[in-house]
Each structure stands twice: as structure tokens, then as C-alpha cells.
Amino acid sequence: MTIASETAMRPWGAGRLAPYPATVRVPHASVTVDPVTQLGVFRDRAGRVVERGKHGTSKGTETSTTTNSDSAPDSGHDQDSTQD
């Protein structure tokens, strides 16, 4: 089987590509893990601890529901989440 004419097609996502933004030098030179807290400790080139900012945590729950279990069951679910 031969194809009479092959047409080069541009990938669909190619139109969404853009140059990377300008890079920024990160203020840390090394990362170690604190054995007590198990958190990363960022240090600059002089060995001083560099604060990397805080981030929140989130927790989600999902509950399944089923009705009319004696015939054709109708099921669904509820979701909620909390973030601090």
C-alpha cells in the first residue's frame, strides 16, 4: 500500500508554544534535609539558611452515595476540600 501524497501536518499544540520566560538566579546553592523535621533546608553559597517561603496544605474528602439498592442503583458522590 502506498500513499499518493504525504502532507506534512503541524502538531496541534505547536501553536501554543512560546519562548521560556527570562530565567532568574535562585538564591540557594544547596538543599539538605533536616533530620528532625524532615523538611528541606536551603543554604546560600556562604552556608546561611535561605527562607524559601511558606505554602499551605489542603485536605479533601469524597463520599459515595447509593440510592435504591434493591433495583437499579443510582449512585453519585460528594466532594469537599479545605485549604489553609
KESE-183768 format. One record per residue (C-alpha): x, y, z; residue number from 1. Coordinates in nm, 2 decimals, decimal comma, always signed. Each point is the difference from the previous one (the first is absolute). Layout:
REM residues N
<<X Y Z> NUM>
...
REM end
This chain:
REM residues 84
<<+0,00 +0,00 +0,00> 1>
<<+0,15 +0,34 -0,10> 2>
<<-0,12 +0,34 +0,09> 3>
<<-0,04 +0,22 -0,31> 4>
<<+0,10 +0,32 +0,18> 5>
<<+0,11 +0,05 +0,36> 6>
<<-0,09 +0,34 +0,15> 7>
<<+0,22 +0,13 +0,28> 8>
<<-0,23 +0,10 +0,28> 9>
<<+0,09 +0,23 +0,28> 10>
<<-0,06 -0,15 +0,34> 11>
<<-0,32 +0,15 +0,16> 12>
<<+0,18 +0,13 +0,31> 13>
<<+0,28 +0,18 -0,20> 14>
<<-0,21 +0,32 -0,02> 15>
<<-0,01 +0,02 +0,38> 16>
<<+0,38 -0,01 +0,04> 17>
<<+0,17 +0,32 +0,13> 18>
<<+0,36 +0,08 +0,10> 19>
<<+0,10 -0,07 +0,35> 20>
<<-0,02 +0,30 +0,23> 21>
<<+0,33 +0,16 +0,11> 22>
<<+0,17 -0,21 +0,26> 23>
<<+0,07 +0,12 +0,35> 24>
<<+0,29 -0,10 +0,21> 25>
<<-0,12 -0,19 +0,30> 26>
<<+0,14 +0,12 +0,33> 27>
<<+0,11 -0,34 +0,13> 28>
<<+0,30 -0,22 -0,07> 29>
<<-0,09 -0,32 +0,18> 30>
<<-0,30 -0,18 +0,16> 31>
<<+0,03 -0,25 +0,28> 32>
<<-0,27 -0,18 +0,21> 33>
<<-0,04 +0,09 +0,36> 34>
<<+0,01 -0,33 +0,18> 35>
<<-0,25 +0,11 +0,27> 36>
<<-0,27 +0,17 -0,21> 37>
<<+0,07 -0,18 -0,33> 38>
<<-0,03 +0,33 -0,18> 39>
<<+0,24 +0,14 -0,26> 40>
<<+0,26 +0,26 +0,13> 41>
<<+0,12 +0,24 -0,28> 42>
<<+0,34 +0,16 +0,05> 43>
<<+0,18 +0,27 -0,20> 44>
<<+0,36 -0,02 -0,12> 45>
<<+0,12 +0,13 +0,34> 46>
<<-0,19 -0,28 +0,19> 47>
<<-0,27 +0,23 +0,13> 48>
<<-0,36 -0,13 +0,01> 49>
<<-0,22 +0,16 -0,27> 50>
<<-0,37 +0,03 +0,07> 51>
<<-0,19 -0,15 -0,30> 52>
<<-0,35 +0,12 +0,10> 53>
<<-0,30 -0,18 +0,14> 54>
<<-0,27 -0,20 -0,16> 55>
<<-0,33 -0,13 +0,12> 56>
<<-0,13 -0,35 +0,03> 57>
<<-0,33 -0,14 -0,12> 58>
<<-0,22 -0,29 +0,09> 59>
<<-0,29 -0,14 -0,20> 60>
<<-0,27 -0,26 +0,07> 61>
<<-0,23 -0,18 -0,24> 62>
<<-0,32 -0,18 +0,11> 63>
<<-0,17 -0,25 -0,22> 64>
<<-0,38 -0,02 +0,00> 65>
<<-0,23 -0,28 -0,12> 66>
<<-0,38 +0,00 -0,01> 67>
<<-0,25 -0,26 -0,09> 68>
<<+0,23 -0,30 +0,05> 69>
<<-0,28 -0,25 -0,04> 70>
<<-0,04 +0,07 -0,38> 71>
<<+0,20 +0,21 -0,24> 72>
<<+0,24 +0,19 +0,23> 73>
<<+0,05 +0,37 -0,05> 74>
<<+0,33 +0,11 +0,13> 75>
<<+0,19 +0,32 +0,03> 76>
<<+0,26 +0,17 +0,22> 77>
<<+0,07 +0,32 +0,20> 78>
<<+0,33 +0,17 +0,02> 79>
<<+0,13 +0,27 +0,23> 80>
<<+0,34 +0,14 +0,08> 81>
<<+0,17 +0,23 +0,25> 82>
<<+0,31 +0,20 -0,04> 83>
<<+0,21 +0,21 +0,24> 84>
REM end
